[in-house]
Structure formats: structure tokens, C-alpha cells
Amino acid sequence: MLNNKIQDAINAQINAEFYSAYLYLSMSAHFESAGLPGIANWFRVQFQEEQAHATIFMNYVHQRGGRVTLAAIDAVPTSWESAAEAFKDTLEHEQKVTALINGIYALAIEENDYATRDRLNWFVNEQVEEEDNCRQLIDKLALVGDNGMGLYMIDRELATRTYVAPSALAE
Ligand code: FEO
């Protein structure tokens, strides 16, 4: 059985994951309208990943005999000056998410909740990967700068990203 402090923290994290999903869906819609369908695709896959993250936490709460309570999702921004700005915002957002995951991890240590620590290890690694992917894209976009052909090539590359359900979803 989950203790209330851990349950509350995970429920807050479920909300944060859905906020992330909503944010990336908004970015996807923005870039679809801005004539960059590959970047729109990349953010649509990111949206799907965030929904999976929320679902993994929901499954975990249920596995531990807890109760999921879904709260309202805050409004998200709806436009960005450039792809570079959107990826910079994404990295900053993911760094905040990493801090939230670390906060629940610290709480799980404090509460001697070893199962939650174990579940969170997957998220700790996922955050390293997400931040790294984002940094690489920021570097690429910085390299092309205002070059339209460079942006076109990056957009084509990001169009190839496909969603793969994380293994943790089946656990
Ligand atoms: Fe669910 Fe992007 O971390």
C-alpha cells in the first residue's frame, strides 16, 4: 500500500506528465501550421511519450493499491518564435521535470519506500535521455542558424521519428 505522501507526490507527477503532453501537442500544432511538418511530428511523438509516462505512473499507483486522482491541466503556450526557441523551452521544461522526479525519489528514500524508488529508476534514466536528445537538437539548430536549407534538412530528419511504446508500460 502506498503511503499518502508518496501517493500525493505521484498524483502531482501524473498531472505534470499530462501537462508535458499538452505542451508538446501545442508545439506540434504550432509547427504544423508553421510549415515544418517534421518538427511537428517530433513533438507529436513526444506528446505520445508523455502520455505513456503518465500511464506508467497511473499503473504503478493501481498496482500498489493506491488511488489515482486526476487534476486540471494548466494552459500551455501556443506559439514560438522559432524551432530553436521551442527546443530551448523543451530542455528547460525537461530540467524542471527531472527536478520533480528527483524530489519524489528523495521522498521515497525518506519514507523507506523501496518499490517506488525502483519504479522511479526508469524515470531517472528516461530524463537523462530526454535532456540529451533535446541538447543535441539545440546544437544542430544553432549550427544551421538562419540557413533555410539547414532547417529544411533538420525538418526532414525529424519527420522520421516514430513512437515506440516504452517497455515500462507493459510492466
Ligand atoms: Fe515525462 Fe519528458 O518527461
Backbone and ligand atoms as CSV (ligand in chain L), in Angstrom:
chain,resi,resn,atom,element,x,y,z
A,1,MET,N,N,0.854,-1.208,0.000
A,1,MET,CA,C,0.000,0.000,0.000
A,1,MET,C,C,0.886,1.253,0.000
A,2,LEU,N,N,0.515,2.201,-0.821
A,2,LEU,CA,C,1.286,3.451,-0.871
A,2,LEU,C,C,0.924,4.334,0.309
A,3,ASN,N,N,1.926,5.006,0.880
A,3,ASN,CA,C,1.532,5.965,1.916
A,3,ASN,C,C,1.033,7.253,1.247
A,4,ASN,N,N,0.296,8.047,2.006
A,4,ASN,CA,C,-0.376,9.207,1.408
A,4,ASN,C,C,0.571,10.229,0.800
A,5,LYS,N,N,1.715,10.428,1.460
A,5,LYS,CA,C,2.674,11.422,0.938
A,5,LYS,C,C,3.170,11.001,-0.448
A,6,ILE,N,N,3.516,9.735,-0.566
A,6,ILE,CA,C,4.011,9.243,-1.860
A,6,ILE,C,C,2.890,9.280,-2.896
A,7,GLN,N,N,1.701,8.864,-2.474
A,7,GLN,CA,C,0.568,8.869,-3.410
A,7,GLN,C,C,0.288,10.287,-3.926
A,8,ASP,N,N,0.308,11.263,-3.030
A,8,ASP,CA,C,0.076,12.657,-3.446
A,8,ASP,C,C,1.160,13.114,-4.423
A,9,ALA,N,N,2.407,12.770,-4.103
A,9,ALA,CA,C,3.523,13.193,-4.969
A,9,ALA,C,C,3.397,12.564,-6.352
A,10,ILE,N,N,3.001,11.299,-6.409
A,10,ILE,CA,C,2.872,10.644,-7.725
A,10,ILE,C,C,1.668,11.209,-8.475
A,11,ASN,N,N,0.589,11.485,-7.766
A,11,ASN,CA,C,-0.559,12.102,-8.443
A,11,ASN,C,C,-0.187,13.472,-9.016
A,12,ALA,N,N,0.623,14.222,-8.293
A,12,ALA,CA,C,1.083,15.519,-8.817
A,12,ALA,C,C,1.965,15.296,-10.051
A,13,GLN,N,N,2.755,14.230,-10.019
A,13,GLN,CA,C,3.622,13.941,-11.163
A,13,GLN,C,C,2.804,13.500,-12.383
A,14,ILE,N,N,1.723,12.773,-12.150
A,14,ILE,CA,C,0.834,12.379,-13.262
A,14,ILE,C,C,0.317,13.646,-13.936
A,15,ASN,N,N,-0.062,14.623,-13.127
A,15,ASN,CA,C,-0.529,15.895,-13.688
A,15,ASN,C,C,0.590,16.581,-14.483
A,16,ALA,N,N,1.811,16.549,-13.942
A,16,ALA,CA,C,2.956,17.175,-14.631
A,16,ALA,C,C,3.237,16.476,-15.960
A,17,GLU,N,N,3.072,15.153,-16.001
A,17,GLU,CA,C,3.306,14.418,-17.256
A,17,GLU,C,C,2.240,14.778,-18.293
A,18,PHE,N,N,0.991,14.926,-17.826
A,18,PHE,CA,C,-0.059,15.325,-18.770
A,18,PHE,C,C,0.149,16.773,-19.229
A,19,TYR,N,N,0.665,17.627,-18.333
A,19,TYR,CA,C,0.995,18.996,-18.755
A,19,TYR,C,C,2.059,18.936,-19.853
A,20,SER,N,N,3.072,18.093,-19.654
A,20,SER,CA,C,4.137,17.947,-20.660
A,20,SER,C,C,3.535,17.492,-21.988
A,21,ALA,N,N,2.641,16.509,-21.915
A,21,ALA,CA,C,1.996,16.006,-23.139
A,21,ALA,C,C,1.266,17.145,-23.850
A,22,TYR,N,N,0.549,17.924,-23.081
A,22,TYR,CA,C,-0.247,19.029,-23.629
A,22,TYR,C,C,0.660,20.110,-24.245
A,23,LEU,N,N,1.778,20.366,-23.559
A,23,LEU,CA,C,2.750,21.347,-24.059
A,23,LEU,C,C,3.308,20.907,-25.407
A,24,TYR,N,N,3.694,19.630,-25.513
A,24,TYR,CA,C,4.292,19.163,-26.763
A,24,TYR,C,C,3.248,19.037,-27.875
A,25,LEU,N,N,2.010,18.761,-27.500
A,25,LEU,CA,C,0.945,18.738,-28.508
A,25,LEU,C,C,0.729,20.145,-29.059
A,26,SER,N,N,0.837,21.135,-28.184
A,26,SER,CA,C,0.701,22.530,-28.608
A,26,SER,C,C,1.853,22.910,-29.541
A,27,MET,N,N,3.058,22.469,-29.206
A,27,MET,CA,C,4.211,22.740,-30.084
A,27,MET,C,C,4.009,22.056,-31.438
A,28,SER,N,N,3.491,20.829,-31.394
A,28,SER,CA,C,3.260,20.095,-32.633
A,28,SER,C,C,2.272,20.857,-33.529
A,29,ALA,N,N,1.189,21.328,-32.937
A,29,ALA,CA,C,0.183,22.069,-33.704
A,29,ALA,C,C,0.796,23.343,-34.276
A,30,HIS,N,N,1.618,24.028,-33.463
A,30,HIS,CA,C,2.245,25.270,-33.921
A,30,HIS,C,C,3.116,25.020,-35.156
A,31,PHE,N,N,3.966,23.976,-35.083
A,31,PHE,CA,C,4.902,23.757,-36.204
A,31,PHE,C,C,4.204,23.163,-37.428
A,32,GLU,N,N,3.083,22.497,-37.205
A,32,GLU,CA,C,2.291,22.029,-38.353
A,32,GLU,C,C,1.829,23.263,-39.149
A,33,SER,N,N,1.347,24.265,-38.439
A,33,SER,CA,C,0.871,25.496,-39.098
A,33,SER,C,C,2.017,26.322,-39.656
A,34,ALA,N,N,3.214,26.164,-39.080
A,34,ALA,CA,C,4.358,26.982,-39.491
A,34,ALA,C,C,5.103,26.376,-40.680
A,35,GLY,N,N,4.578,25.284,-41.258
A,35,GLY,CA,C,5.217,24.689,-42.436
A,35,GLY,C,C,6.438,23.847,-42.105
A,36,LEU,N,N,6.492,23.313,-40.877
A,36,LEU,CA,C,7.610,22.434,-40.500
A,36,LEU,C,C,7.031,21.102,-39.980
A,37,PRO,N,N,6.524,20.282,-40.913
A,37,PRO,CA,C,5.823,19.059,-40.501
A,37,PRO,C,C,6.705,18.029,-39.799
A,38,GLY,N,N,8.005,18.044,-40.096
A,38,GLY,CA,C,8.912,17.094,-39.424
A,38,GLY,C,C,9.053,17.434,-37.948
A,39,ILE,N,N,9.206,18.718,-37.657
A,39,ILE,CA,C,9.312,19.157,-36.260
A,39,ILE,C,C,7.979,18.902,-35.558
A,40,ALA,N,N,6.877,19.144,-36.281
A,40,ALA,CA,C,5.543,18.846,-35.722
A,40,ALA,C,C,5.453,17.363,-35.370
A,41,ASN,N,N,5.993,16.520,-36.246
A,41,ASN,CA,C,5.976,15.076,-35.983
A,41,ASN,C,C,6.780,14.740,-34.739
A,42,TRP,N,N,7.959,15.339,-34.617
A,42,TRP,CA,C,8.831,15.067,-33.457
A,42,TRP,C,C,8.085,15.388,-32.163
A,43,PHE,N,N,7.390,16.520,-32.139
A,43,PHE,CA,C,6.661,16.898,-30.915
A,43,PHE,C,C,5.413,16.040,-30.706
A,44,ARG,N,N,4.835,15.531,-31.802
A,44,ARG,CA,C,3.674,14.648,-31.650
A,44,ARG,C,C,4.110,13.321,-31.000
A,45,VAL,N,N,5.285,12.834,-31.396
A,45,VAL,CA,C,5.812,11.613,-30.765
A,45,VAL,C,C,6.116,11.898,-29.291
A,46,GLN,N,N,6.649,13.083,-29.046
A,46,GLN,CA,C,6.960,13.475,-27.662
A,46,GLN,C,C,5.672,13.516,-26.827
A,47,PHE,N,N,4.610,14.016,-27.424
A,47,PHE,CA,C,3.286,14.043,-26.779
A,47,PHE,C,C,2.868,12.620,-26.400
A,48,GLN,N,N,3.061,11.679,-27.321
A,48,GLN,CA,C,2.686,10.284,-27.043
A,48,GLN,C,C,3.543,9.707,-25.917
A,49,GLU,N,N,4.818,10.052,-25.915
A,49,GLU,CA,C,5.716,9.557,-24.858
A,49,GLU,C,C,5.268,10.054,-23.494
A,50,GLU,N,N,4.874,11.327,-23.446
A,50,GLU,CA,C,4.461,11.890,-22.146
A,50,GLU,C,C,3.173,11.236,-21.644
A,51,GLN,N,N,2.277,10.914,-22.576
A,51,GLN,CA,C,1.059,10.207,-22.166
A,51,GLN,C,C,1.436,8.837,-21.594
A,52,ALA,N,N,2.435,8.209,-22.210
A,52,ALA,CA,C,2.900,6.908,-21.696
A,52,ALA,C,C,3.484,7.080,-20.285
A,53,HIS,N,N,4.236,8.149,-20.075
A,53,HIS,CA,C,4.815,8.378,-18.737
A,53,HIS,C,C,3.705,8.485,-17.686
A,54,ALA,N,N,2.666,9.257,-18.017
A,54,ALA,CA,C,1.546,9.409,-17.078
A,54,ALA,C,C,0.901,8.048,-16.813
A,55,THR,N,N,0.753,7.266,-17.880
A,55,THR,CA,C,0.105,5.950,-17.742
A,55,THR,C,C,0.955,5.006,-16.893
A,56,ILE,N,N,2.270,5.070,-17.043
A,56,ILE,CA,C,3.156,4.215,-16.238
A,56,ILE,C,C,2.958,4.544,-14.755
A,57,PHE,N,N,2.890,5.825,-14.446
A,57,PHE,CA,C,2.664,6.210,-13.036
A,57,PHE,C,C,1.273,5.765,-12.573
A,58,MET,N,N,0.284,5.927,-13.436
A,58,MET,CA,C,-1.080,5.507,-13.057
A,58,MET,C,C,-1.122,4.003,-12.779
A,59,ASN,N,N,-0.506,3.225,-13.669
A,59,ASN,CA,C,-0.467,1.768,-13.468
A,59,ASN,C,C,0.201,1.429,-12.134
A,60,TYR,N,N,1.285,2.148,-11.857
A,60,TYR,CA,C,2.038,1.871,-10.624
A,60,TYR,C,C,1.188,2.143,-9.381
A,61,VAL,N,N,0.483,3.271,-9.373
A,61,VAL,CA,C,-0.382,3.598,-8.223
A,61,VAL,C,C,-1.404,2.481,-8.023
A,62,HIS,N,N,-1.998,2.024,-9.116
A,62,HIS,CA,C,-3.004,0.953,-9.007
A,62,HIS,C,C,-2.383,-0.359,-8.533
A,63,GLN,N,N,-1.182,-0.657,-9.035
A,63,GLN,CA,C,-0.500,-1.893,-8.605
A,63,GLN,C,C,-0.233,-1.900,-7.107
A,64,ARG,N,N,-0.045,-0.728,-6.554
A,64,ARG,CA,C,0.252,-0.624,-5.120
A,64,ARG,C,C,-1.014,-0.420,-4.286
A,65,GLY,N,N,-2.165,-0.576,-4.902
A,65,GLY,CA,C,-3.417,-0.443,-4.143
A,65,GLY,C,C,-3.778,0.997,-3.826
A,66,GLY,N,N,-3.195,1.933,-4.569
A,66,GLY,CA,C,-3.484,3.355,-4.313
A,66,GLY,C,C,-4.606,3.869,-5.194
A,67,ARG,N,N,-4.809,5.174,-5.104
A,67,ARG,CA,C,-5.895,5.802,-5.858
A,67,ARG,C,C,-5.337,6.949,-6.713
A,68,VAL,N,N,-5.659,6.894,-7.997
A,68,VAL,CA,C,-5.247,7.969,-8.915
A,68,VAL,C,C,-6.307,9.058,-8.866
A,69,THR,N,N,-5.879,10.299,-8.696
A,69,THR,CA,C,-6.826,11.422,-8.775
A,69,THR,C,C,-6.279,12.405,-9.817
A,70,LEU,N,N,-7.070,12.610,-10.855
A,70,LEU,CA,C,-6.630,13.484,-11.946
A,70,LEU,C,C,-7.099,14.917,-11.708
A,71,ALA,N,N,-6.158,15.841,-11.793
A,71,ALA,CA,C,-6.482,17.259,-11.562
A,71,ALA,C,C,-6.490,18.006,-12.899
A,72,ALA,N,N,-6.948,19.244,-12.867
A,72,ALA,CA,C,-6.977,20.076,-14.081
A,72,ALA,C,C,-5.556,20.285,-14.606
A,73,ILE,N,N,-5.446,20.346,-15.928
A,73,ILE,CA,C,-4.140,20.602,-16.560
A,73,ILE,C,C,-4.052,22.091,-16.884
A,74,ASP,N,N,-2.954,22.718,-16.474
A,74,ASP,CA,C,-2.779,24.152,-16.738
A,74,ASP,C,C,-2.731,24.431,-18.241
A,75,ALA,N,N,-3.107,25.658,-18.600
A,75,ALA,CA,C,-3.000,26.073,-20.009
A,75,ALA,C,C,-1.525,26.109,-20.417
A,76,VAL,N,N,-1.277,25.876,-21.700
A,76,VAL,CA,C,0.101,25.853,-22.210
A,76,VAL,C,C,0.303,26.998,-23.206
A,77,PRO,N,N,1.565,27.390,-23.457
A,77,PRO,CA,C,1.812,28.391,-24.501
A,77,PRO,C,C,1.338,27.852,-25.854
A,78,THR,N,N,1.102,28.758,-26.791
A,78,THR,CA,C,0.566,28.304,-28.089
A,78,THR,C,C,1.398,28.744,-29.295
A,79,SER,N,N,2.436,29.544,-29.065
A,79,SER,CA,C,3.275,29.886,-30.226
A,79,SER,C,C,4.724,30.107,-29.804
A,80,TRP,N,N,5.600,29.892,-30.768
A,80,TRP,CA,C,7.044,30.028,-30.542
A,80,TRP,C,C,7.642,30.787,-31.709
A,81,GLU,N,N,8.670,31.585,-31.419
A,81,GLU,CA,C,9.328,32.401,-32.453
A,81,GLU,C,C,10.035,31.547,-33.488
A,82,SER,N,N,10.582,30.424,-33.040
A,82,SER,CA,C,11.403,29.588,-33.927
A,82,SER,C,C,11.498,28.185,-33.347
A,83,ALA,N,N,12.008,27.270,-34.179
A,83,ALA,CA,C,12.231,25.900,-33.696
A,83,ALA,C,C,13.263,25.932,-32.566
A,84,ALA,N,N,14.283,26.771,-32.710
A,84,ALA,CA,C,15.329,26.854,-31.676
A,84,ALA,C,C,14.719,27.248,-30.334
A,85,GLU,N,N,13.793,28.194,-30.377
A,85,GLU,CA,C,13.156,28.629,-29.126
A,85,GLU,C,C,12.330,27.492,-28.504
A,86,ALA,N,N,11.619,26.758,-29.349
A,86,ALA,CA,C,10.778,25.660,-28.836
A,86,ALA,C,C,11.639,24.580,-28.183
A,87,PHE,N,N,12.775,24.250,-28.803
A,87,PHE,CA,C,13.618,23.205,-28.213
A,87,PHE,C,C,14.324,23.701,-26.947
A,88,LYS,N,N,14.604,24.995,-26.917
A,88,LYS,CA,C,15.195,25.567,-25.694
A,88,LYS,C,C,14.162,25.494,-24.557
A,89,ASP,N,N,12.921,25.845,-24.874
A,89,ASP,CA,C,11.838,25.744,-23.878
A,89,ASP,C,C,11.645,24.290,-23.433
A,90,THR,N,N,11.777,23.384,-24.404
A,90,THR,CA,C,11.616,21.954,-24.093
A,90,THR,C,C,12.691,21.495,-23.112
A,91,LEU,N,N,13.935,21.901,-23.371
A,91,LEU,CA,C,15.019,21.494,-22.465
A,91,LEU,C,C,14.771,22.055,-21.067
A,92,GLU,N,N,14.405,23.327,-21.005
A,92,GLU,CA,C,14.145,23.935,-19.678
A,92,GLU,C,C,13.010,23.207,-18.975
A,93,HIS,N,N,11.981,22.853,-19.736
A,93,HIS,CA,C,10.851,22.143,-19.145
A,93,HIS,C,C,11.288,20.768,-18.640
A,94,GLU,N,N,12.065,20.059,-19.441
A,94,GLU,CA,C,12.516,18.723,-19.026
A,94,GLU,C,C,13.433,18.793,-17.800
A,95,GLN,N,N,14.204,19.870,-17.697
A,95,GLN,CA,C,15.044,20.016,-16.498
A,95,GLN,C,C,14.173,20.176,-15.246
A,96,LYS,N,N,13.047,20.874,-15.407
A,96,LYS,CA,C,12.104,21.005,-14.277
A,96,LYS,C,C,11.502,19.643,-13.932
A,97,VAL,N,N,11.156,18.881,-14.974
A,97,VAL,CA,C,10.580,17.544,-14.741
A,97,VAL,C,C,11.605,16.653,-14.020
A,98,THR,N,N,12.859,16.757,-14.435
A,98,THR,CA,C,13.914,15.979,-13.764
A,98,THR,C,C,13.957,16.327,-12.281
A,99,ALA,N,N,13.856,17.613,-11.967
A,99,ALA,CA,C,13.879,18.042,-10.555
A,99,ALA,C,C,12.677,17.460,-9.800
A,100,LEU,N,N,11.522,17.394,-10.471
A,100,LEU,CA,C,10.323,16.822,-9.823
A,100,LEU,C,C,10.526,15.337,-9.532
A,101,ILE,N,N,11.068,14.617,-10.519
A,101,ILE,CA,C,11.327,13.173,-10.336
A,101,ILE,C,C,12.321,12.975,-9.185
A,102,ASN,N,N,13.367,13.800,-9.178
A,102,ASN,CA,C,14.364,13.698,-8.097
A,102,ASN,C,C,13.719,13.962,-6.738
A,103,GLY,N,N,12.762,14.891,-6.709
A,103,GLY,CA,C,12.068,15.210,-5.456
A,103,GLY,C,C,11.274,14.009,-4.939
A,104,ILE,N,N,10.600,13.305,-5.843
A,104,ILE,CA,C,9.833,12.113,-5.412
A,104,ILE,C,C,10.811,11.020,-4.970
A,105,TYR,N,N,11.936,10.937,-5.664
A,105,TYR,CA,C,12.953,9.937,-5.304
A,105,TYR,C,C,13.448,10.192,-3.872
A,106,ALA,N,N,13.715,11.456,-3.577
A,106,ALA,CA,C,14.197,11.814,-2.226
A,106,ALA,C,C,13.126,11.476,-1.180
A,107,LEU,N,N,11.872,11.726,-1.525
A,107,LEU,CA,C,10.768,11.409,-0.606
A,107,LEU,C,C,10.674,9.894,-0.381
A,108,ALA,N,N,10.851,9.132,-1.458
A,108,ALA,CA,C,10.779,7.667,-1.340
A,108,ALA,C,C,11.890,7.142,-0.428
A,109,ILE,N,N,13.055,7.783,-0.490
A,109,ILE,CA,C,14.165,7.385,0.395
A,109,ILE,C,C,13.776,7.696,1.846
A,110,GLU,N,N,13.251,8.904,2.035
A,110,GLU,CA,C,12.838,9.346,3.379
A,110,GLU,C,C,11.776,8.410,3.980
A,111,GLU,N,N,10.883,7.933,3.110
A,111,GLU,CA,C,9.753,7.103,3.572
A,111,GLU,C,C,10.063,5.600,3.509
A,112,ASN,N,N,11.308,5.263,3.209
A,112,ASN,CA,C,11.716,3.844,3.071
A,112,ASN,C,C,10.814,3.075,2.098
A,113,ASP,N,N,10.442,3.728,1.000
A,113,ASP,CA,C,9.577,3.079,0.018
A,113,ASP,C,C,10.455,2.563,-1.132
A,114,TYR,N,N,10.929,1.339,-0.977
A,114,TYR,CA,C,11.896,0.788,-1.942
A,114,TYR,C,C,11.270,0.512,-3.299
A,115,ALA,N,N,9.989,0.101,-3.311
A,115,ALA,CA,C,9.309,-0.188,-4.594
A,115,ALA,C,C,9.192,1.081,-5.433
A,116,THR,N,N,8.859,2.194,-4.772
A,116,THR,CA,C,8.744,3.457,-5.529
A,116,THR,C,C,10.107,3.884,-6.061
A,117,ARG,N,N,11.137,3.698,-5.245
A,117,ARG,CA,C,12.491,4.029,-5.720
A,117,ARG,C,C,12.803,3.224,-6.969
A,118,ASP,N,N,12.471,1.947,-6.929
A,118,ASP,CA,C,12.759,1.072,-8.059
A,118,ASP,C,C,12.007,1.552,-9.317
A,119,ARG,N,N,10.737,1.886,-9.154
A,119,ARG,CA,C,9.944,2.370,-10.295
A,119,ARG,C,C,10.533,3.675,-10.848
A,120,LEU,N,N,10.972,4.534,-9.935
A,120,LEU,CA,C,11.499,5.836,-10.353
A,120,LEU,C,C,12.824,5.733,-11.100
A,121,ASN,N,N,13.564,4.636,-10.877
A,121,ASN,CA,C,14.844,4.498,-11.583
A,121,ASN,C,C,14.653,4.568,-13.093
A,122,TRP,N,N,13.553,3.992,-13.585
A,122,TRP,CA,C,13.280,4.055,-15.022
A,122,TRP,C,C,13.137,5.516,-15.457
A,123,PHE,N,N,12.445,6.304,-14.645
A,123,PHE,CA,C,12.227,7.719,-14.993
A,123,PHE,C,C,13.524,8.533,-14.899
A,124,VAL,N,N,14.376,8.192,-13.944
A,124,VAL,CA,C,15.659,8.904,-13.810
A,124,VAL,C,C,16.461,8.733,-15.102
A,125,ASN,N,N,16.520,7.502,-15.605
A,125,ASN,CA,C,17.254,7.237,-16.852
A,125,ASN,C,C,16.580,7.893,-18.053
A,126,GLU,N,N,15.259,7.853,-18.065
A,126,GLU,CA,C,14.492,8.463,-19.167
A,126,GLU,C,C,14.780,9.969,-19.240
A,127,GLN,N,N,14.883,10.612,-18.088
A,127,GLN,CA,C,15.141,12.056,-18.075
A,127,GLN,C,C,16.526,12.380,-18.639
A,128,VAL,N,N,17.512,11.519,-18.341
A,128,VAL,CA,C,18.859,11.738,-18.886
A,128,VAL,C,C,18.775,11.712,-20.415
A,129,GLU,N,N,18.040,10.723,-20.938
A,129,GLU,CA,C,17.899,10.572,-22.386
A,129,GLU,C,C,17.145,11.759,-23.002
A,130,GLU,N,N,16.059,12.171,-22.351
A,130,GLU,CA,C,15.257,13.270,-22.908
A,130,GLU,C,C,16.057,14.573,-22.962
A,131,GLU,N,N,16.776,14.856,-21.878
A,131,GLU,CA,C,17.570,16.099,-21.858
A,131,GLU,C,C,18.672,16.039,-22.924
A,132,ASP,N,N,19.286,14.867,-23.062
A,132,ASP,CA,C,20.374,14.708,-24.022
A,132,ASP,C,C,19.863,14.895,-25.460
A,133,ASN,N,N,18.725,14.249,-25.785
A,133,ASN,CA,C,18.150,14.395,-27.134
A,133,ASN,C,C,17.894,15.855,-27.461
A,134,CYS,N,N,17.352,16.533,-26.479
A,134,CYS,CA,C,16.987,17.927,-26.662
A,134,CYS,C,C,18.227,18.808,-26.873
A,135,ARG,N,N,19.252,18.560,-26.080
A,135,ARG,CA,C,20.501,19.320,-26.221
A,135,ARG,C,C,21.101,19.124,-27.613
A,136,GLN,N,N,21.064,17.887,-28.085
A,136,GLN,CA,C,21.619,17.613,-29.418
A,136,GLN,C,C,20.869,18.386,-30.497
A,137,LEU,N,N,19.538,18.468,-30.353
A,137,LEU,CA,C,18.750,19.204,-31.349
A,137,LEU,C,C,19.020,20.704,-31.259
A,138,ILE,N,N,19.193,21.213,-30.047
A,138,ILE,CA,C,19.515,22.640,-29.881
A,138,ILE,C,C,20.852,22.939,-30.573
A,139,ASP,N,N,21.828,22.047,-30.400
A,139,ASP,CA,C,23.147,22.236,-31.024
A,139,ASP,C,C,23.033,22.226,-32.551
A,140,LYS,N,N,22.250,21.285,-33.076
A,140,LYS,CA,C,22.069,21.199,-34.534
A,140,LYS,C,C,21.436,22.473,-35.080
A,141,LEU,N,N,20.399,22.946,-34.380
A,141,LEU,CA,C,19.701,24.149,-34.844
A,141,LEU,C,C,20.609,25.371,-34.759
A,142,ALA,N,N,21.489,25.398,-33.746
A,142,ALA,CA,C,22.431,26.519,-33.612
A,142,ALA,C,C,23.411,26.498,-34.786
A,143,LEU,N,N,23.766,25.290,-35.202
A,143,LEU,CA,C,24.703,25.123,-36.304
A,143,LEU,C,C,24.138,25.669,-37.612
A,144,VAL,N,N,22.849,25.420,-37.872
A,144,VAL,CA,C,22.269,25.904,-39.138
A,144,VAL,C,C,21.865,27.378,-39.067
A,145,GLY,N,N,21.626,27.875,-37.845
A,145,GLY,CA,C,21.281,29.304,-37.688
A,145,GLY,C,C,20.093,29.696,-38.556
A,146,ASP,N,N,20.290,30.733,-39.392
A,146,ASP,CA,C,19.196,31.235,-40.233
A,146,ASP,C,C,19.151,30.571,-41.607
A,147,ASN,N,N,19.955,29.541,-41.781
A,147,ASN,CA,C,20.013,28.896,-43.093
A,147,ASN,C,C,18.765,28.045,-43.348
A,148,GLY,N,N,17.950,28.479,-44.318
A,148,GLY,CA,C,16.685,27.803,-44.614
A,148,GLY,C,C,16.871,26.360,-45.049
A,149,MET,N,N,17.925,26.106,-45.844
A,149,MET,CA,C,18.164,24.742,-46.312
A,149,MET,C,C,18.514,23.829,-45.131
A,150,GLY,N,N,19.280,24.372,-44.194
A,150,GLY,CA,C,19.649,23.595,-42.994
A,150,GLY,C,C,18.411,23.225,-42.195
A,151,LEU,N,N,17.530,24.180,-42.034
A,151,LEU,CA,C,16.291,23.932,-41.267
A,151,LEU,C,C,15.426,22.902,-41.997
A,152,TYR,N,N,15.405,23.018,-43.324
A,152,TYR,CA,C,14.637,22.061,-44.137
A,152,TYR,C,C,15.169,20.636,-43.925
A,153,MET,N,N,16.494,20.499,-43.882
A,153,MET,CA,C,17.109,19.175,-43.700
A,153,MET,C,C,16.798,18.620,-42.303
A,154,ILE,N,N,16.856,19.481,-41.301
A,154,ILE,CA,C,16.538,19.027,-39.936
A,154,ILE,C,C,15.069,18.609,-39.871
A,155,ASP,N,N,14.220,19.392,-40.515
A,155,ASP,CA,C,12.791,19.055,-40.518
A,155,ASP,C,C,12.561,17.686,-41.164
A,156,ARG,N,N,13.261,17.413,-42.240
A,156,ARG,CA,C,13.130,16.100,-42.909
A,156,ARG,C,C,13.601,14.974,-41.999
A,157,GLU,N,N,14.673,15.249,-41.285
A,157,GLU,CA,C,15.211,14.218,-40.373
A,157,GLU,C,C,14.210,13.926,-39.250
A,158,LEU,N,N,13.623,14.975,-38.688
A,158,LEU,CA,C,12.704,14.782,-37.554
A,158,LEU,C,C,11.370,14.160,-37.980
A,159,ALA,N,N,11.112,14.204,-39.283
A,159,ALA,CA,C,9.885,13.570,-39.805
A,159,ALA,C,C,9.960,12.054,-39.690
A,160,THR,N,N,11.163,11.513,-39.504
A,160,THR,CA,C,11.320,10.044,-39.477
A,160,THR,C,C,11.122,9.474,-38.068
A,161,ARG,N,N,10.976,10.330,-37.085
A,161,ARG,CA,C,10.820,9.813,-35.713
A,161,ARG,C,C,9.477,9.081,-35.580
A,162,THR,N,N,9.527,7.896,-34.986
A,162,THR,CA,C,8.275,7.154,-34.757
A,162,THR,C,C,8.138,6.836,-33.271
A,163,TYR,N,N,6.922,6.697,-32.838
A,163,TYR,CA,C,6.652,6.390,-31.427
A,163,TYR,C,C,6.871,4.906,-31.160
A,164,VAL,N,N,7.635,4.633,-30.122
A,164,VAL,CA,C,7.813,3.255,-29.663
A,164,VAL,C,C,7.370,3.235,-28.206
A,165,ALA,N,N,6.396,2.395,-27.904
A,165,ALA,CA,C,5.896,2.361,-26.521
A,165,ALA,C,C,7.007,1.933,-25.574
A,166,PRO,N,N,7.227,2.677,-24.474
A,166,PRO,CA,C,8.299,2.287,-23.549
A,166,PRO,C,C,8.016,0.927,-22.892
A,167,SER,N,N,9.099,0.181,-22.659
A,167,SER,CA,C,8.940,-1.164,-22.075
A,167,SER,C,C,8.230,-1.092,-20.724
A,168,ALA,N,N,8.452,-0.016,-19.991
A,168,ALA,CA,C,7.860,0.113,-18.643
A,168,ALA,C,C,6.337,0.142,-18.682
A,169,LEU,N,N,5.786,0.418,-19.847
A,169,LEU,CA,C,4.319,0.486,-19.987
A,169,LEU,C,C,3.703,-0.902,-19.814
A,170,ALA,N,N,4.480,-1.921,-20.139
A,170,ALA,CA,C,3.948,-3.284,-20.072
A,170,ALA,C,C,4.202,-3.938,-18.705
A,171,GLU,N,N,4.913,-3.234,-17.828
A,171,GLU,CA,C,5.292,-3.858,-16.538
A,171,GLU,C,C,4.181,-3.778,-15.518
L,1,FEO,FE1,FE,7.814,12.667,-18.911
L,1,FEO,FE2,FE,9.528,14.430,-20.740
L,1,FEO,O1,O,9.348,13.534,-19.155
